[in-house]
Amino acid sequence: MKFSRIAAQSIYATPVDPARARGLLGFDIGVAVVAVPVDTASPYWQHAVQDDFTVQDYVAVPRIVASKGLSVATLSATYAKIQSSDITMWGGALDVPILSGGLLKPTLAIRGAYSTLSGSDVYDLKTYGAEIFLSKGFGPVTPYIAAGRMKLDATGTVSPTLSLHDDSAFNRYTVGVKVSMLLPKIVFEATQGEERSYAAKISFGL
């Protein structure tokens, strides 16, 4: 279902950050937003949503993102509440480096992610994904690219005797840039999945 693939992309547990390992003292906490375009006039949206909560034909999902270094990896957690609803999302991601970056070397890392939706009696949604990230810092600026695949598991209850299930997958391709200033860190990224989505984050940490 088109609706499930759009919803899955909007709640996917991206920490909106290049994948890498942080030291044991490393942490980061901030606020991010992921925006996915929708066709509000299409049947998939009209039949699935009672009250339209889009902003300029985008589903914008703000979220809190926290990351903690484990020395050999980085663990991230996300939490979001869908605007004008009781629906919430939580998820997590784990970054494991394959190649640690340095003055001349880039960083190559794998990220696994999981998220789930709660707060709806008629719709269940979970997402899973794995991506490989390549990034290289140039002073305070770190551009990065990523490619991977995400899977969704969705079930919508139409009536007590009828439910619809979507168990599909699609590729994710991401480009982004992180700017680390004295205090805040700012990240922008664009992802091509089911649709072209955009994300931004501002955070503080070590």
MIMILO-388435 format. One line per 10 residues: for each residue x, y negated, z negated of C-alpha. Coordinates in nm, 3 decimals. Example, Ala and Ser with C-alpha at 12.3 -4.5 7.8 and 13.67 -1.06 7.14 Angstrom:
% residues 2
1.230,0.450,-0.780 | 1.367,0.106,-0.714;
END
This chain:
% residues 206
0.000,0.000,0.000 | 0.123,-0.344,0.090 | 0.011,-0.489,-0.243 | 0.214,-0.235,-0.441 | 0.529,-0.302,-0.241 | 0.493,-0.677,-0.294 | 0.428,-0.627,-0.666 | 0.723,-0.390,-0.698 | 0.960,-0.640,-0.540 | 0.836,-0.917,-0.770;
0.890,-0.718,-1.093 | 1.213,-0.544,-0.992 | 1.457,-0.574,-1.284 | 1.725,-0.779,-1.116 | 1.931,-0.978,-1.369 | 1.993,-1.234,-1.090 | 2.368,-1.202,-1.126 | 2.660,-1.037,-0.947 | 2.723,-0.687,-1.081 | 3.033,-0.648,-1.297;
3.156,-0.526,-1.635 | 3.170,-0.773,-1.924 | 3.397,-0.741,-2.226 | 3.260,-0.635,-2.562 | 3.224,-0.999,-2.669 | 3.059,-1.097,-2.343 | 2.690,-1.189,-2.337 | 2.453,-1.399,-2.130 | 2.096,-1.512,-2.187 | 1.883,-1.725,-1.963;
1.563,-1.788,-1.769 | 1.513,-1.672,-1.411 | 1.233,-1.675,-1.157 | 1.173,-1.443,-0.861 | 0.944,-1.568,-0.583 | 0.794,-1.332,-0.323 | 0.576,-1.457,-0.035 | 0.224,-1.318,0.010 | -0.049,-1.360,0.268 | -0.334,-1.472,0.043;
-0.587,-1.437,0.327 | -0.502,-1.074,0.399 | -0.723,-0.782,0.286 | -0.445,-0.630,0.073 | -0.440,-0.945,-0.144 | -0.810,-1.031,-0.139 | -0.915,-0.681,-0.246 | -0.653,-0.645,-0.519 | -0.662,-0.983,-0.694 | -0.966,-1.142,-0.855;
-0.807,-1.478,-0.940 | -0.538,-1.603,-0.706 | -0.230,-1.696,-0.910 | 0.008,-1.773,-0.624 | 0.206,-2.095,-0.596 | 0.231,-2.222,-0.238 | 0.162,-1.865,-0.116 | 0.437,-1.720,-0.335 | 0.406,-1.490,-0.634 | 0.648,-1.653,-0.878;
0.752,-1.433,-1.169 | 0.950,-1.618,-1.441 | 1.147,-1.395,-1.673 | 1.385,-1.393,-1.966 | 1.713,-1.216,-1.885 | 1.970,-1.107,-2.140 | 2.297,-0.924,-2.066 | 2.554,-0.768,-2.298 | 2.904,-0.649,-2.216 | 3.002,-0.291,-2.298;
3.364,-0.329,-2.186 | 3.327,-0.061,-1.917 | 2.982,-0.177,-1.802 | 2.715,-0.444,-1.848 | 2.365,-0.376,-1.976 | 2.084,-0.620,-1.889 | 1.724,-0.649,-2.006 | 1.439,-0.850,-1.854 | 1.095,-0.951,-1.974 | 0.825,-1.135,-1.783;
0.460,-1.230,-1.809 | 0.255,-1.270,-1.493 | 0.096,-1.614,-1.496 | -0.281,-1.639,-1.562 | -0.301,-1.276,-1.674 | -0.228,-1.037,-1.960 | 0.014,-0.838,-1.745 | 0.374,-0.815,-1.863 | 0.687,-0.658,-1.720 | 0.997,-0.526,-1.887;
1.299,-0.360,-1.739 | 1.669,-0.306,-1.755 | 1.978,-0.268,-1.540 | 2.323,-0.118,-1.585 | 2.629,-0.241,-1.391 | 2.922,-0.001,-1.360 | 3.235,-0.122,-1.175 | 3.407,0.086,-0.911 | 3.681,-0.171,-0.854 | 3.756,-0.441,-1.110;
3.827,-0.777,-0.957 | 4.131,-0.994,-1.010 | 4.313,-1.293,-0.866 | 4.323,-1.137,-0.520 | 4.091,-0.838,-0.553 | 3.711,-0.849,-0.524 | 3.479,-0.672,-0.765 | 3.289,-0.369,-0.641 | 3.017,-0.234,-0.871 | 2.707,-0.016,-0.875;
2.383,-0.132,-1.038 | 2.096,0.091,-1.144 | 1.765,-0.072,-1.240 | 1.425,0.026,-1.381 | 1.110,-0.174,-1.455 | 0.752,-0.109,-1.556 | 0.428,-0.304,-1.566 | 0.188,-0.307,-1.863 | -0.131,-0.485,-1.963 | -0.363,-0.351,-1.693;
-0.617,-0.074,-1.745 | -0.656,-0.007,-1.372 | -0.305,-0.042,-1.231 | 0.025,0.124,-1.320 | 0.355,0.037,-1.155 | 0.715,0.145,-1.207 | 1.023,0.066,-0.999 | 1.363,0.232,-0.974 | 1.664,0.120,-0.775 | 2.035,0.151,-0.707;
2.255,-0.107,-0.533 | 2.621,-0.163,-0.461 | 2.758,-0.516,-0.513 | 3.066,-0.686,-0.373 | 3.171,-1.020,-0.525 | 3.476,-1.245,-0.541 | 3.530,-1.545,-0.765 | 3.686,-1.867,-0.633 | 3.729,-2.086,-0.939 | 3.383,-2.156,-1.082;
3.204,-2.021,-0.771 | 3.133,-1.651,-0.716 | 2.958,-1.550,-0.393 | 2.827,-1.195,-0.369 | 2.644,-0.951,-0.144 | 2.458,-0.631,-0.223 | 2.279,-0.345,-0.050 | 2.070,-0.067,-0.195 | 1.737,0.105,-0.212 | 1.442,0.072,-0.446;
1.155,0.310,-0.511 | 0.811,0.241,-0.653 | 0.552,0.458,-0.823 | 0.210,0.291,-0.830 | -0.138,0.410,-0.920 | -0.454,0.201,-0.888 | -0.785,0.315,-1.037 | -1.076,0.222,-0.812 | -1.343,0.415,-1.007 | -1.351,0.690,-1.271;
-1.335,0.945,-0.990 | -1.114,0.763,-0.738 | -0.754,0.645,-0.766 | -0.495,0.541,-0.507 | -0.129,0.629,-0.531 | 0.176,0.481,-0.361 | 0.512,0.655,-0.389 | 0.730,0.472,-0.138 | 1.077,0.320,-0.103 | 1.252,0.048,0.094;
1.596,-0.106,0.129 | 1.719,-0.418,-0.051 | 1.982,-0.655,0.093 | 2.092,-0.947,-0.123 | 2.318,-1.250,-0.083 | 2.384,-1.486,-0.371 | 2.614,-1.733,-0.534 | 2.693,-1.800,-0.899 | 2.828,-2.134,-1.024 | 2.985,-2.121,-1.371;
3.002,-2.468,-1.521 | 3.128,-2.563,-1.867 | 2.808,-2.457,-2.042 | 2.529,-2.347,-1.807 | 2.568,-2.089,-1.535 | 2.345,-2.124,-1.228 | 2.269,-1.845,-0.981 | 2.077,-1.848,-0.653 | 2.006,-1.540,-0.446 | 1.791,-1.424,-0.155;
1.681,-1.065,-0.103 | 1.539,-0.894,0.202 | 1.312,-0.613,0.087 | 0.950,-0.560,0.178 | 0.953,-0.940,0.216 | 1.219,-1.213,0.195 | 1.224,-1.312,-0.171 | 1.420,-1.578,-0.356 | 1.551,-1.596,-0.712 | 1.724,-1.850,-0.934;
1.858,-1.838,-1.289 | 2.008,-2.072,-1.544 | 2.185,-1.914,-1.837 | 2.439,-1.958,-2.117 | 2.698,-1.715,-2.248 | 3.053,-1.588,-2.244;
END
